[in-house]
Amino acid sequence: MNNRYKKRIVLFLGLVVLMGFPSCQVLNRYRSPEIDSENLFRDENPLDTTTIANMPWREFFTDTFLQSYIDEALVNNFDMLIAEERIKQAEAVLGMARAAYFPDIALNAQVTQTRLSNRDPLTGAPKDQKNLGYRSENYSLGIVAGWELDLWGKMRSESRSRYAQMLNSYAGRNLLQTSLISNIANTYYALIALDEQLKVTNDVILLMEENLVTTRALKEAGMTNEAAVEQVRAVLASARTSVPDLESNIRQLENAICTMLGRKPGPVARAAISEQRLPDEFAHGIPAQMLSRRPDVNRAELQFRSAYELTNVAKASFYPTISLTSGVIGYSTVNGLESFFKPENLFASIAGGLTQPIFARKQLTTQYKTAKSEQKIALLNFEKTVISAGQEVSDILYTYESSLRKSRDRKVQVEALDKAVYYTQELLKAGEANYLEVLTAQQSLLQAKLDQVSDKLQQLQSASDLYRALGGGVE
């Protein structure tokens, strides 16, 4: 290869590099959309930045059984394992997108054999050889390279879009993790609430059984009749029928927890609902903190970011493409491999081109309009996610406060009904009350105690939901 040829290659590559510098001026740089987070939480505009979302989930959920199940789920849950594989895929795609900056290089070896007829292929003059008697062979071995110059930042924008998609897969994993932690906690709380409701039901059934014995004794003493005995017996049987349903629901929730843990169905060890402790205060910080921590908000912004970069890709398609279509350097010989690697057999070639779209203008315009529309849709989805996040936190806060107000009155209700059951039973024995008053008091007590357990469950699940809604659980 002579010096003059080398100078041409260097000049071409230098021109390509120089033309690449202004590429950043054609496409707009991404900027995060502005968020108006003021009054995002209804009826309040907090200034205190303390938030329970900053607490590690081990500190927020203090039940040791629940902690062990969350640990197990984060390792073995099938959705979490699938999310990890999605992350690996996204990382691989990002690596492929970044590789587009570099030339494609391949080792190429060719053998070409040509046979000619008994006529000269150029002049048509006859030869003294038979048909296809003339043969020639060409051998070549070399390195082939192809490269497209990222003059307008098209490939850079594609890479940034892939990067946003990779971050989106991480945010998706975080969203799954926060949801999984909350779902396990809520299912666990529902399970121990059913345990308590079963215990309450069995305790009231014992009271009803005692009442049945008392009513039969009163009937034998002539103080009541058989109708009262049968009525008490029917109410007792009705209470007993709720036990199988509670036991079935308990079994189903145990199986649901096992599925979330990646286990086969089976029993689940647990504490009592009375042992559950909640933080003294549910500090929720300011809306901006919540938005920065919530994985679904992060995902929505990353989807907008990816759409923004793809719009840049569509815009860059209007501009010319400069590429090295073929660059080859190697050895080549004809009719023999003797002395194949001699310097005189060395060859090199380079071919480049510039392509400016003309007749594809309508197609490119459509692609650009579609990309702009997808970008607008992604922005609207982001804004919708922000509003929905504020609504969710506001709803959970009010639900929790309502459950606290209910629990205070429910406690008074249960205490009063406890006394009512005792008093009516004593009055029944003294003949100053009838069996219907006792039945009514016992049924009311059972329902009040069941409602009391439901109130406690609502508090526990609201706490878990608020922790998730504020972005807690991502570590």
Secondary structure as GFF3:
##gff-version 3
##sequence-region A 1 475
A	DSSP	alpha_helix	3	20	.	.	.	ID=ss1
A	DSSP	three_ten_helix	21	25	.	.	.	ID=ss2
A	DSSP	three_ten_helix	52	54	.	.	.	ID=ss3
A	DSSP	alpha_helix	57	60	.	.	.	ID=ss4
A	DSSP	alpha_helix	64	76	.	.	.	ID=ss5
A	DSSP	alpha_helix	78	99	.	.	.	ID=ss6
A	DSSP	beta_strand	104	116	.	.	.	ID=ss7
A	DSSP	beta_strand	134	148	.	.	.	ID=ss8
A	DSSP	alpha_helix	154	220	.	.	.	ID=ss9
A	DSSP	alpha_helix	226	260	.	.	.	ID=ss10
A	DSSP	three_ten_helix	273	275	.	.	.	ID=ss11
A	DSSP	alpha_helix	287	293	.	.	.	ID=ss12
A	DSSP	alpha_helix	295	316	.	.	.	ID=ss13
A	DSSP	beta_strand	321	334	.	.	.	ID=ss14
A	DSSP	three_ten_helix	343	345	.	.	.	ID=ss15
A	DSSP	beta_strand	346	355	.	.	.	ID=ss16
A	DSSP	alpha_helix	361	429	.	.	.	ID=ss17
A	DSSP	alpha_helix	435	469	.	.	.	ID=ss18
###
